[in-house]
Amino acid sequence: MAQNTPNPFNSTTVINYSVPKMISTARLNITDMQGKTVKTISLNSKQGNVTLNSGELAAGNYFYELIVDGKKSGSRQMTVTK
């Protein structure tokens, strides 16, 4: 999972990802700084990207985590500005 670009962002940002072919399920969890999940995105392909719109999130700092077969595979931080 790559760092989102651009970061910080005030309109849209893109997160590129790739998961192994033998994986059953993969998702991206977006959490606030307190650890509360604010958005979950199912990843239906083994490689691709997710575009987030700043209108979906309040201004602030967030973590996004790649969850593969129920286990955290990686985490990065992003900042939404308005």
C-alpha positions as CSV (number, residue, x, y, z in Angstrom):
1,M,0.0,0.0,0.0
2,A,1.4,3.3,-1.0
3,Q,1.2,6.7,0.6
4,N,-1.8,8.7,-0.6
5,T,-1.1,11.5,-3.1
6,P,-1.4,14.3,-2.7
7,N,-1.0,14.5,1.1
8,P,-2.3,16.7,2.6
9,F,-5.3,17.1,0.2
10,N,-8.3,19.4,0.0
11,S,-10.2,17.9,-2.9
12,T,-9.3,14.3,-3.9
13,T,-6.4,11.9,-3.1
14,V,-5.4,8.5,-4.5
15,I,-4.2,5.4,-2.6
16,N,-2.5,2.7,-4.7
17,Y,-2.5,-0.8,-3.4
18,S,-1.5,-4.4,-4.2
19,V,-2.4,-7.6,-2.4
20,P,-1.2,-11.2,-3.0
21,K,-3.3,-13.3,-5.3
22,M,-3.9,-16.0,-2.6
23,I,-5.8,-13.5,-0.4
24,S,-9.5,-14.0,0.1
25,T,-10.6,-10.6,1.4
26,A,-9.0,-7.1,1.5
27,R,-10.3,-3.8,2.7
28,L,-9.1,-0.3,3.6
29,N,-10.2,1.1,6.9
30,I,-10.0,4.8,7.5
31,T,-9.8,5.8,11.2
32,D,-9.6,9.1,13.0
33,M,-6.8,9.9,15.5
34,Q,-8.8,8.3,18.3
35,G,-8.9,5.0,16.4
36,K,-12.6,5.2,15.5
37,T,-13.3,3.7,12.0
38,V,-14.9,6.4,9.9
39,K,-15.0,4.6,6.5
40,T,-14.4,1.1,5.2
41,I,-13.7,0.4,1.6
42,S,-13.8,-3.2,0.2
43,L,-11.0,-3.9,-2.3
44,N,-12.4,-6.2,-5.0
45,S,-9.3,-6.4,-7.2
46,K,-5.8,-7.6,-6.2
47,Q,-4.2,-4.4,-7.5
48,G,-5.6,-0.9,-8.1
49,N,-6.3,2.4,-6.5
50,V,-8.9,4.1,-4.3
51,T,-9.9,7.8,-4.8
52,L,-11.1,9.6,-1.8
53,N,-13.0,12.9,-1.9
54,S,-12.3,15.4,0.9
55,G,-16.1,15.9,1.2
56,E,-16.4,12.4,2.7
57,L,-14.2,13.3,5.7
58,A,-13.9,16.3,8.1
59,A,-10.7,18.3,8.1
60,G,-8.1,16.6,10.2
61,N,-5.6,13.7,10.4
62,Y,-6.5,10.1,9.7
63,F,-4.9,6.7,9.5
64,Y,-5.7,4.3,6.7
65,E,-5.0,0.6,7.2
66,L,-4.9,-2.3,4.7
67,I,-6.7,-5.2,6.2
68,V,-6.0,-8.6,4.5
69,D,-7.9,-11.7,5.5
70,G,-8.7,-9.9,8.8
71,K,-5.1,-9.0,9.7
72,K,-3.6,-5.5,9.5
73,S,-1.1,-5.4,6.7
74,G,0.0,-1.8,6.8
75,S,-0.9,1.6,8.0
76,R,-0.2,5.2,6.8
77,Q,-1.3,8.7,7.8
78,M,-3.1,11.3,5.7
79,T,-4.3,14.8,6.3
80,V,-7.5,16.4,5.0
81,T,-7.6,20.2,4.7
82,K,-10.6,22.3,3.8
